[in-house]
């Protein structure tokens, strides 16, 4: 933080040598008149939003009618008519739509139903661009024209008729499901198919079949995050190891997915390390053919939600009602495992306007307050693991 503030101050001074004395004078006056509370209100309520909002160039999609009127005599007959391509309803210009959701990967994936509905409501007669740090989510999507970074968005001159910025939407609506918060903001309704989706490309199926061809009786896919910056979301490794050892007695291979350094891959009989071996679309195909997915509240859970595979998932600070798979008539294929604590789901009243959080108890107790007996019973029931004995 100190380095960031120093760099910020240096850049401001280089851009305007008079910035520092003016800023110091204003800060002194604020502290004198309103105290520390008033200074914080100005910093976070006025200065940061005014100077660091996402800047997007707006431009008119067409010249004004008066311009056409003036140049019309210079154009050949039928100049505009020849350019028109009518939609089934008679429209001659496709709406250009921009949807923004930067991250994280799971939150971007949960925005895919929003893209689908935008496209379907216009019977496909639109062009949708997406701004995100996770372009792989939209690989092969039939609904998306282009995926952009924020940097590319700033450079391009393409105009948009509708801009839907989903950044900070779920962060400001933590008591409802992520996709519902997106849906109400983008469409004004939430009553429609909100299952997320991915689109495997050519060759993905063959690669996954090659990896799993030897698993005649099937397999289990498992994922547990080990993120030191979000210890309150991780399931205690000792409990996780106990669960996987309990499941391994049924004789099915347990394929552990994720990324090295960020996700857990345990050693043991029947435990296989599949981290960093699959694209997002290949991971979907792997989970789709699994007997069971067991995981935690992280990106692979939402990949599993794009399939019909039974899901058992652990939740901690985020209540499962805000993160569960939204799959039509498939509630019986999902069992949440929740900590046995009164403070479960405390993120619903988290006052921070972003994803940051720290345990109010100070011990991250929710990561270890699970009943492994309940978790094992849920896995056996949904995965029909007794059939494999």
Backbone torsions as a table, in degrees:
resi	resn	phi	psi	omega
1	UNK	NA	-41.3	179.8
2	UNK	-62.1	-42.6	178.3
3	UNK	-63.9	-40.0	179.6
4	UNK	-62.9	-46.8	-179.5
5	UNK	-63.7	-38.5	178.7
6	UNK	-64.8	-44.2	179.1
7	UNK	-64.8	-41.0	178.7
8	UNK	-60.4	-45.8	-179.6
9	UNK	-63.8	-42.1	-179.8
10	UNK	-62.5	-44.7	-179.9
11	UNK	-63.7	-39.9	178.3
12	UNK	-63.3	-41.7	-179.7
13	UNK	-66.6	-41.0	178.6
14	UNK	-63.6	-36.9	179.4
15	UNK	-74.1	-33.3	-178.5
16	UNK	-151.8	102.6	-177.0
17	UNK	-59.0	-20.0	-178.9
18	UNK	-90.0	-1.6	-175.9
19	UNK	-64.1	-44.6	-173.9
20	UNK	-62.2	-51.2	179.6
21	UNK	-62.5	-36.7	177.9
22	UNK	-64.4	-44.8	-178.9
23	UNK	-63.9	-42.3	-180.0
24	UNK	-65.3	-39.3	177.9
25	UNK	-64.3	-42.6	179.8
26	UNK	-65.9	-40.4	179.7
27	UNK	-63.8	-42.2	179.9
28	UNK	-62.7	-42.0	179.8
29	UNK	-65.7	-41.0	178.9
30	UNK	-63.1	-45.6	179.8
31	UNK	-63.2	-36.7	179.9
32	UNK	-69.5	-42.9	-174.0
33	UNK	-83.9	-37.0	-172.2
34	UNK	-122.4	-8.9	-179.9
35	UNK	78.6	-172.5	-177.4
36	UNK	-62.4	-39.1	-178.7
37	UNK	-61.4	-42.7	179.2
38	UNK	-67.2	-37.4	177.9
39	UNK	-64.1	-44.0	178.4
40	UNK	-61.8	-40.7	179.8
41	UNK	-61.8	-42.6	178.5
42	UNK	-65.7	-44.2	-176.1
43	UNK	-62.8	-50.7	-174.2
44	UNK	-90.1	-23.1	-177.7
45	UNK	-94.9	-22.9	-177.3
46	UNK	-124.7	-54.3	-172.4
47	UNK	-65.0	-54.3	-177.9
48	UNK	-62.9	-48.8	178.0
49	UNK	-59.9	-37.8	-177.4
50	UNK	-69.7	-34.2	-173.5
51	UNK	-100.2	-15.5	-173.2
52	UNK	-128.3	18.8	171.4
53	UNK	-68.0	151.7	175.3
54	UNK	-59.8	123.4	-178.5
55	UNK	-97.6	120.5	-179.2
56	UNK	-122.6	135.8	178.7
57	UNK	-79.6	129.0	175.1
58	UNK	-105.9	140.7	175.9
59	UNK	-149.5	154.9	178.3
60	UNK	-72.1	138.7	-178.1
61	UNK	-74.4	-27.4	-179.8
62	UNK	-136.5	153.9	170.7
63	UNK	-62.4	163.0	179.9
64	UNK	-69.6	157.6	178.9
65	UNK	-55.7	-32.6	-178.9
66	UNK	-64.9	-32.3	177.4
67	UNK	-66.2	-44.2	177.6
68	UNK	-60.5	-40.3	-178.5
69	UNK	-61.1	-38.0	-177.4
70	UNK	-74.6	-34.6	-176.0
71	UNK	-93.4	-11.3	-176.1
72	UNK	-53.9	-41.5	-179.5
73	UNK	-62.5	-19.3	-178.0
74	UNK	-88.5	-8.6	-174.2
75	UNK	-101.3	147.1	177.9
76	UNK	-68.1	157.5	177.7
77	UNK	-59.6	138.5	177.6
78	UNK	77.1	12.9	-176.5
79	UNK	-58.4	-46.8	-178.4
80	UNK	-81.1	-35.1	-177.8
81	UNK	-60.8	-38.6	-179.1
82	UNK	-67.0	-21.9	-177.7
83	UNK	-85.8	-11.1	-171.9
84	UNK	-82.1	141.8	174.4
85	UNK	-131.4	105.4	-171.3
86	UNK	-76.6	140.9	171.1
87	UNK	-83.4	169.2	178.9
88	UNK	-55.5	-28.2	-179.5
89	UNK	-93.4	1.1	176.2
90	UNK	98.6	-1.5	177.8
91	UNK	-70.3	148.9	-178.0
92	UNK	-117.7	2.5	-179.7
93	UNK	-140.3	119.8	-179.5
94	UNK	-71.0	130.4	173.8
95	UNK	-62.7	136.1	176.9
96	UNK	-102.8	121.4	-172.3
97	UNK	-120.2	135.5	175.6
98	UNK	-116.5	126.2	176.6
99	UNK	-117.0	130.6	-177.6
100	UNK	-117.0	121.9	167.0
101	UNK	-150.0	106.2	-170.8
102	UNK	-69.9	-49.4	-176.2
103	UNK	-176.0	-176.7	-4.5
104	UNK	-78.0	-178.5	-173.3
105	UNK	-56.5	-47.2	-179.3
106	UNK	-62.0	-38.6	179.4
107	UNK	-68.7	-33.3	175.6
108	UNK	-68.5	-42.1	178.4
109	UNK	-61.3	-36.8	179.3
110	UNK	-71.8	-7.3	175.4
111	UNK	-91.1	-7.0	-177.9
112	UNK	-62.7	-32.8	175.5
113	UNK	-64.0	-28.0	178.4
114	UNK	-66.7	-43.7	178.5
115	UNK	-62.3	-44.8	-178.4
116	UNK	-60.8	-43.8	-178.3
117	UNK	-69.0	-38.2	175.9
118	UNK	-56.2	-41.9	-179.3
119	UNK	-70.7	-45.7	-177.0
120	UNK	-68.2	-37.5	179.9
121	UNK	-62.6	-24.0	179.2
122	UNK	-104.6	15.0	179.7
123	UNK	52.6	34.6	178.0
124	UNK	79.9	-1.6	-176.8
125	UNK	-90.9	73.3	178.9
126	UNK	-167.0	166.7	174.9
127	UNK	-125.5	118.5	-174.6
128	UNK	-112.1	124.6	172.1
129	UNK	-109.7	148.8	-178.3
130	UNK	-126.7	136.0	173.6
131	UNK	-106.8	121.6	-178.0
132	UNK	-162.3	161.0	172.1
133	UNK	-88.1	-2.6	-175.9
134	UNK	-125.0	69.4	-178.3
135	UNK	-62.4	-23.0	-178.6
136	UNK	-61.9	-23.9	178.3
137	UNK	-60.9	-32.7	-174.4
138	UNK	-103.8	14.0	176.8
139	UNK	-59.6	130.8	177.9
140	UNK	67.9	11.0	-179.7
141	UNK	-67.6	129.6	177.8
142	UNK	-76.8	-5.4	-175.3
143	UNK	-100.4	-15.0	-170.9
144	UNK	-110.3	128.6	177.7
145	UNK	-77.8	-45.7	-177.1
146	UNK	-153.0	149.6	174.7
147	UNK	-113.3	127.5	-173.8
148	UNK	-119.9	155.0	166.5
149	UNK	-91.0	166.8	176.7
150	UNK	-61.4	-35.8	-179.7
151	UNK	-63.7	-44.7	178.4
152	UNK	-66.5	-35.3	178.9
153	UNK	-61.2	-40.6	-178.9
154	UNK	-67.4	-30.2	-176.1
155	UNK	-82.6	-32.5	-172.8
156	UNK	-77.1	158.3	-178.6
157	UNK	-109.7	8.4	-179.6
158	UNK	-65.0	133.2	179.9
159	UNK	-93.9	155.1	-179.8
160	UNK	-127.3	142.6	177.1
161	UNK	-85.4	-26.3	-177.6
162	UNK	-144.0	126.9	177.1
163	UNK	-119.6	123.2	179.2
164	UNK	-117.5	107.9	-178.3
165	UNK	-98.7	106.8	-178.3
166	UNK	-90.9	-4.3	174.9
167	UNK	-62.5	133.0	179.4
168	UNK	76.4	0.4	178.9
169	UNK	-70.7	-52.7	179.7
170	UNK	-69.3	-31.2	179.4
171	UNK	-64.0	-26.5	179.0
172	UNK	-95.1	-2.3	-177.3
173	UNK	-135.5	64.0	-170.1
174	UNK	-80.3	-9.9	-176.9
175	UNK	-91.4	-2.8	179.5
176	UNK	-121.4	168.1	-180.0
177	UNK	-63.3	144.1	-177.3
178	UNK	-53.4	-49.7	-176.7
179	UNK	-67.7	-32.9	176.2
180	UNK	-64.7	-38.5	178.4
181	UNK	-64.8	-41.8	175.6
182	UNK	-60.9	-46.4	-173.1
183	UNK	-63.2	-44.6	-179.3
184	UNK	-64.5	-38.1	-179.9
185	UNK	-68.3	-43.4	-173.6
186	UNK	-83.3	-36.6	-171.5
187	UNK	-119.5	-17.9	-177.2
188	UNK	82.6	-1.2	178.9
189	UNK	-139.1	159.3	178.1
190	UNK	-125.8	-4.2	-174.6
191	UNK	-89.9	78.0	174.5
192	UNK	-159.7	176.5	-178.0
193	UNK	-66.1	114.0	-176.5
194	UNK	-114.7	20.8	176.7
195	UNK	-71.3	129.8	177.8
196	UNK	-68.9	164.9	-178.1
197	UNK	-150.0	153.5	173.4
198	UNK	-130.9	161.8	-175.6
199	UNK	-129.8	94.6	176.9
200	UNK	-60.0	146.5	179.4
201	UNK	-99.6	-179.0	178.6
202	UNK	-62.0	133.6	178.9
203	UNK	94.7	-20.0	-179.3
204	UNK	-63.5	-43.9	-179.1
205	UNK	-61.9	-42.7	-179.1
206	UNK	-62.9	-40.2	-179.3
207	UNK	-66.6	-40.2	-179.9
208	UNK	-69.9	-40.4	177.8
209	UNK	-61.5	-37.4	179.1
210	UNK	-64.6	-33.3	-179.3
211	UNK	-77.2	-27.0	-171.3
212	UNK	-115.4	7.4	-174.0
213	UNK	-62.1	-25.9	-178.4
214	UNK	-85.6	-3.7	-176.8
215	UNK	-93.4	77.6	-171.4
216	UNK	-63.6	-41.4	-177.6
217	UNK	-86.7	-1.2	-178.9
218	UNK	105.2	-174.5	-176.7
219	UNK	-157.9	167.2	177.1
220	UNK	-114.1	139.9	173.5
221	UNK	-105.8	132.1	-177.0
222	UNK	-129.1	145.9	177.4
223	UNK	-148.2	128.4	173.4
224	UNK	-136.2	121.6	179.1
225	UNK	-72.0	143.7	173.2
226	UNK	-131.5	73.9	-176.1
227	UNK	-103.9	109.9	-177.1
228	UNK	-64.8	-19.9	179.7
229	UNK	-83.6	-12.6	179.5
230	UNK	-134.9	58.7	-176.2
231	UNK	-60.6	-25.0	-179.3
232	UNK	-71.9	-9.2	179.0
233	UNK	-104.7	-9.2	-176.7
234	UNK	-87.7	143.5	172.6
235	UNK	-85.4	132.4	-178.0
236	UNK	-49.0	130.0	-173.2
237	UNK	-62.5	-33.0	178.5
238	UNK	-64.5	-43.3	178.0
239	UNK	-67.3	-39.9	179.1
240	UNK	-62.1	-42.8	178.5
241	UNK	-62.6	-39.8	178.3
242	UNK	-60.9	-43.5	-179.1
243	UNK	-64.5	-46.8	-178.3
244	UNK	-65.8	-35.9	176.0
245	UNK	-65.0	-39.1	177.3
246	UNK	-63.9	-39.5	-178.2
247	UNK	-74.9	-26.5	-176.7
248	UNK	-68.0	-19.5	-178.7
249	UNK	-68.3	-15.3	179.9
250	UNK	-83.3	-1.0	171.0
251	UNK	82.1	5.9	178.6
252	UNK	-94.8	137.9	175.4
253	UNK	-60.8	141.9	177.2
254	UNK	-112.7	110.6	-176.0
255	UNK	-93.5	114.2	-176.4
256	UNK	-94.4	121.1	-173.3
257	UNK	-111.2	167.8	179.3
258	UNK	132.1	-151.2	-177.6
259	UNK	-125.4	138.1	175.9
260	UNK	-59.2	139.1	179.3
261	UNK	86.9	-19.3	-179.4
262	UNK	-117.3	-23.7	-176.3
263	UNK	-130.0	152.9	-173.9
264	UNK	-84.7	136.4	168.1
265	UNK	-132.9	107.7	-177.1
266	UNK	-86.2	158.0	176.6
267	UNK	-99.7	145.0	178.3
268	UNK	158.5	173.8	-178.9
269	UNK	-62.5	126.1	176.8
270	UNK	80.1	-4.5	-179.5
271	UNK	-92.8	125.0	-176.1
272	UNK	-123.3	138.5	-178.2
273	UNK	-91.5	106.3	178.4
274	UNK	-108.0	16.3	-179.0
275	UNK	-65.9	141.5	173.9
276	UNK	62.4	23.1	-179.2
277	UNK	-109.7	-4.8	-171.2
278	UNK	-134.7	144.5	168.5
279	UNK	-74.6	172.3	179.6
280	UNK	-61.0	-41.5	-179.9
281	UNK	-69.0	-37.2	177.5
282	UNK	-68.7	-35.5	175.6
283	UNK	-61.8	-40.1	177.4
284	UNK	-59.7	-45.8	-179.5
285	UNK	-65.0	-37.5	178.1
286	UNK	-62.2	-46.3	-179.3
287	UNK	-68.6	-36.4	-177.3
288	UNK	-60.3	-31.1	-178.9
289	UNK	-97.5	4.5	-178.1
290	UNK	-81.3	156.6	174.1
291	UNK	-73.1	-28.9	-173.9
292	UNK	-162.4	143.6	166.9
293	UNK	-113.1	127.8	175.1
294	UNK	-125.6	126.1	-174.3
295	UNK	-158.6	-164.1	-179.8
296	UNK	-122.4	176.1	-177.1
297	UNK	-74.9	85.6	-178.9
298	UNK	-155.9	-177.8	-173.9
299	UNK	-51.0	-48.2	-179.4
300	UNK	-59.0	-28.6	174.2
301	UNK	-58.7	-42.3	-177.1
302	UNK	-76.5	-25.5	170.1
303	UNK	-65.9	-43.6	177.6
304	UNK	-60.5	-31.6	-179.8
305	UNK	-67.2	-16.7	177.3
306	UNK	-80.1	-4.5	-178.1
307	UNK	-114.2	-179.7	175.4
308	UNK	-104.1	10.6	-178.4
309	UNK	-67.4	139.2	175.6
310	UNK	-58.7	142.3	-174.8
311	UNK	-128.8	130.2	167.7
312	UNK	-119.3	124.4	-175.1
313	UNK	-139.4	143.6	177.8
314	UNK	-91.6	141.9	178.1
315	UNK	-131.0	149.6	-178.0
316	UNK	-127.2	-96.8	-176.3
317	UNK	-72.2	-30.4	178.7
318	UNK	-91.4	125.6	179.5
319	UNK	-65.7	143.6	-176.3
320	UNK	-63.0	-25.4	178.4
321	UNK	-65.5	-20.2	179.7
322	UNK	-94.0	-7.0	-174.8
323	UNK	-136.0	-2.0	-172.4
324	UNK	-67.5	160.4	175.7
325	UNK	-63.4	133.0	176.0
326	UNK	-102.4	90.3	-178.1
327	UNK	-125.6	123.3	-173.4
328	UNK	-56.7	126.7	174.5
329	UNK	55.2	34.9	-178.4
330	UNK	-128.5	23.9	-179.8
331	UNK	-60.4	-30.0	-178.7
332	UNK	-70.9	-9.5	178.8
333	UNK	-101.4	16.1	178.6
334	UNK	-138.7	127.8	175.5
335	UNK	-128.3	118.4	176.1
336	UNK	-83.1	139.7	173.8
337	UNK	-108.0	116.3	-172.5
338	UNK	-117.1	150.0	179.5
339	UNK	-67.7	146.6	-179.5
340	UNK	-88.5	67.7	-178.6
341	UNK	-137.8	147.7	178.4
342	UNK	-67.5	-24.4	-175.9
343	UNK	-89.7	8.2	-179.9
344	UNK	-54.9	137.0	179.4
345	UNK	77.6	25.0	-174.2
346	UNK	-64.2	-16.0	-179.6
347	UNK	-64.4	-17.8	-178.9
348	UNK	-61.6	-29.6	178.1
349	UNK	-116.7	27.5	175.7
350	UNK	-68.2	120.1	-175.1
351	UNK	-75.3	-13.1	-176.2
352	UNK	-71.1	134.2	-177.2
353	UNK	-85.7	36.7	175.4
354	UNK	-158.5	-169.5	-174.3
355	UNK	-81.4	-8.9	-177.7
356	UNK	-63.4	150.0	-176.0
357	UNK	-166.2	154.3	169.5
358	UNK	-142.0	145.1	-176.1
359	UNK	-62.6	128.0	-179.4
360	UNK	-70.6	-28.2	176.6
361	UNK	-74.6	-26.9	-179.6
362	UNK	87.6	5.6	-176.5
363	UNK	-127.9	1.4	-178.7
364	UNK	49.4	41.4	-173.9
365	UNK	-61.6	-27.8	-175.8
366	UNK	-64.7	-21.0	-179.5
367	UNK	-74.7	-11.9	-179.7
368	UNK	-128.8	10.0	-174.8
369	UNK	-100.8	42.2	-179.1
370	UNK	-105.5	150.6	171.8
371	UNK	-90.7	110.7	179.2
372	UNK	-70.4	-23.3	175.0
373	UNK	-64.6	-43.0	177.7
374	UNK	-65.9	-40.4	-179.8
375	UNK	-64.5	-44.4	179.4
376	UNK	-63.9	-43.8	-179.7
377	UNK	-61.9	-39.3	178.6
378	UNK	-64.0	-42.8	179.6
379	UNK	-64.7	-43.5	179.5
380	UNK	-62.7	-42.6	-177.7
381	UNK	-66.6	-52.8	-175.6
382	UNK	-72.7	-37.1	-178.6
383	UNK	-84.1	-3.8	-178.2
384	UNK	49.7	46.4	-173.2
385	UNK	-69.4	-25.5	178.3
386	UNK	-62.1	-26.3	179.1
387	UNK	-66.3	-21.0	-175.8
388	UNK	-85.6	-10.8	-179.2
389	UNK	-76.1	NA	NA
